[in-house]
Every structure is written in C-alpha cells, then in structure tokens.
C-alpha cells in the first residue's frame, strides 16, 4: 500500500513538472508567400511565413523552402526590428525596414486586413480577395514603381 502511494505521488509530481504544449497566439496565421518585383533585374521571394499580432505590434517570420529562417521582423509602436542571419536592422517603420529583403516596401500591416477579408488599399497595393475562402490572396502594386505582385496561400 505504501509503495503504491509513493508511485502515485511520483507520477503526480512528474506530471506537474511537464510543460503544457505551447499555444499559438489568438492572432496567428501561417502559409506560403510568393513575391515578384518587376525591377531590373527582377526580384522574387518564395517563403513560408508565420504572422502573429496586430498591425501595431507583431512578428513575421519568413522561412525558406528548406526550412531555415530567412528573416524575422518584429514591431511595436516604438520600433521595428529586422533580423536576417547575423544581420540586424532597426527602424521606426516595419514596412520600410522590410525593404532590406526585396528592395521594395511590403504591405505587412495591410496583411492583417486582407487575411480578415478587408481589401484595404495600402501604399499602392490592391488586394484581390475573391479566393480568400480557399485561403488565397493576390495583391498587386503598379505605383510607385517598380510594379509588384504578392501571392499568399494561407494554411487551412
């Protein structure tokens, strides 16, 4: 009897030490992103992504097709930070800071509206949300030059 009590107590203690699985934040999206900038020479970016937070404070991680982190952007009302490998940049505006990736402003803050079904125009970007129910967003920008197109496929 005493031995069963000791075993039961040990199991309870071990269970209490186990950490619960990490939960994703309430505002979390993931998927794949393709970006084509019609510059000279043209630039493209293909990556998986994880986006969390809000337009005011959040994180965006871009992941290569091989699974490595291409870049990590984080922002809050005070500053934005871009980390790519051992390099790190800080700035006041997350979208301008993201230009370090593909030499064109990215509509990072508009992504939140688009994912939630609001085709808010943003800095020349126009979103086509006609396939959002299938998890697909296409956004284009003609001005300012160079023209660009972003395709997003959300994980369902």
PLY file of the C-alpha trace (Angstrom):
ply
format ascii 1.0
element vertex 156
property float x
property float y
property float z
element edge 155
property int vertex1
property int vertex2
end_header
0.00 0.00 0.00
2.77 2.41 0.96
4.63 1.59 -2.25
1.52 2.34 -4.40
1.14 5.67 -2.65
4.78 6.55 -3.36
4.41 5.56 -7.03
1.18 7.55 -7.38
2.77 10.58 -5.73
5.83 10.31 -8.01
3.56 10.18 -11.09
1.68 13.26 -9.92
4.92 15.16 -9.34
6.30 14.19 -12.74
3.06 15.21 -14.41
3.18 18.57 -12.65
6.69 19.17 -13.98
5.72 18.53 -17.59
5.23 21.73 -19.52
1.98 22.11 -21.43
2.18 22.37 -25.21
2.85 25.88 -26.46
-0.31 27.51 -27.65
-0.36 29.81 -30.63
-1.45 33.38 -30.02
-5.08 34.18 -30.88
-3.93 36.28 -33.85
-1.73 33.75 -35.67
-1.60 32.86 -39.36
0.75 30.79 -41.44
1.10 29.83 -45.06
3.20 30.42 -48.16
4.09 33.68 -49.84
5.45 34.46 -53.27
6.58 37.94 -54.25
7.68 39.14 -57.68
9.09 42.64 -58.08
9.44 43.70 -61.71
12.64 45.64 -61.14
15.77 45.48 -63.27
16.79 42.74 -62.66
13.50 41.22 -61.42
13.48 40.06 -57.80
11.47 37.25 -56.31
10.93 35.77 -52.90
9.36 32.39 -52.13
8.85 31.55 -48.48
6.60 30.07 -45.89
5.54 32.55 -43.26
4.22 32.84 -39.73
2.43 36.08 -38.86
1.14 36.98 -35.44
-0.07 40.01 -33.56
-1.67 43.16 -34.92
-0.69 45.96 -37.30
0.57 47.87 -34.25
2.66 45.11 -32.64
3.57 41.76 -34.12
6.03 39.35 -35.67
6.56 37.99 -39.17
8.93 35.09 -39.76
9.86 34.09 -43.31
11.02 30.50 -43.73
12.94 29.16 -46.73
11.68 26.16 -48.71
14.44 24.16 -46.97
13.07 25.08 -43.52
15.62 27.68 -42.39
14.66 31.14 -41.21
15.18 33.72 -43.97
14.21 36.71 -41.87
12.34 37.73 -38.75
10.52 41.06 -38.45
9.05 42.32 -35.20
7.44 45.65 -34.50
5.70 47.69 -31.85
4.73 51.38 -31.62
8.30 52.35 -30.64
10.38 50.48 -33.23
10.71 47.75 -35.82
13.48 45.15 -35.94
14.59 43.02 -38.89
16.91 40.09 -38.29
18.40 38.15 -41.18
21.13 35.71 -40.23
23.68 37.61 -38.16
22.49 40.97 -39.52
20.09 43.18 -37.57
18.43 46.46 -38.52
16.17 48.72 -36.51
13.85 51.45 -37.71
10.65 53.29 -36.98
8.54 51.70 -39.76
8.23 47.95 -40.31
7.29 48.25 -43.97
10.24 50.43 -44.89
12.53 48.19 -42.86
11.23 45.19 -44.83
12.71 46.83 -47.95
16.01 45.30 -46.84
14.59 41.96 -48.03
13.48 42.76 -51.59
14.24 46.46 -52.18
10.55 47.44 -52.26
8.09 48.35 -49.50
5.99 45.37 -48.42
2.37 45.73 -47.24
2.96 43.90 -43.98
0.45 45.88 -41.94
-2.23 45.53 -44.65
-1.87 41.73 -44.47
-3.89 41.74 -41.27
-6.87 43.38 -43.00
-6.56 41.19 -46.08
-6.43 37.96 -44.10
-9.58 39.06 -42.26
-11.38 39.77 -45.54
-10.99 43.54 -45.82
-9.49 44.60 -49.18
-7.97 47.76 -47.73
-5.77 49.56 -50.29
-2.35 50.30 -48.85
0.58 52.30 -50.25
-0.34 51.47 -53.85
-1.18 47.82 -53.10
-4.60 46.46 -54.12
-5.75 43.09 -52.80
-7.91 40.59 -54.68
-9.73 38.59 -52.01
-12.06 36.70 -54.36
-10.40 33.38 -53.42
-10.00 34.08 -49.70
-12.41 31.26 -48.81
-9.86 28.91 -50.40
-7.10 30.65 -48.41
-5.70 32.60 -51.36
-4.87 36.30 -51.64
-3.33 38.10 -54.62
-2.12 41.66 -54.17
-0.63 43.90 -56.84
1.06 47.25 -56.89
1.58 49.35 -60.02
2.71 52.58 -58.34
5.14 53.52 -57.06
7.41 51.71 -59.48
8.53 49.02 -59.82
5.31 47.00 -60.18
4.99 44.05 -57.82
2.72 41.08 -57.19
2.32 39.11 -53.97
0.56 35.74 -53.78
-0.41 34.30 -50.43
-1.75 30.84 -49.65
-2.93 30.50 -46.05
-2.73 27.22 -44.17
-6.25 25.99 -43.53
0 1
1 2
2 3
3 4
4 5
5 6
6 7
7 8
8 9
9 10
10 11
11 12
12 13
13 14
14 15
15 16
16 17
17 18
18 19
19 20
20 21
21 22
22 23
23 24
24 25
25 26
26 27
27 28
28 29
29 30
30 31
31 32
32 33
33 34
34 35
35 36
36 37
37 38
38 39
39 40
40 41
41 42
42 43
43 44
44 45
45 46
46 47
47 48
48 49
49 50
50 51
51 52
52 53
53 54
54 55
55 56
56 57
57 58
58 59
59 60
60 61
61 62
62 63
63 64
64 65
65 66
66 67
67 68
68 69
69 70
70 71
71 72
72 73
73 74
74 75
75 76
76 77
77 78
78 79
79 80
80 81
81 82
82 83
83 84
84 85
85 86
86 87
87 88
88 89
89 90
90 91
91 92
92 93
93 94
94 95
95 96
96 97
97 98
98 99
99 100
100 101
101 102
102 103
103 104
104 105
105 106
106 107
107 108
108 109
109 110
110 111
111 112
112 113
113 114
114 115
115 116
116 117
117 118
118 119
119 120
120 121
121 122
122 123
123 124
124 125
125 126
126 127
127 128
128 129
129 130
130 131
131 132
132 133
133 134
134 135
135 136
136 137
137 138
138 139
139 140
140 141
141 142
142 143
143 144
144 145
145 146
146 147
147 148
148 149
149 150
150 151
151 152
152 153
153 154
154 155
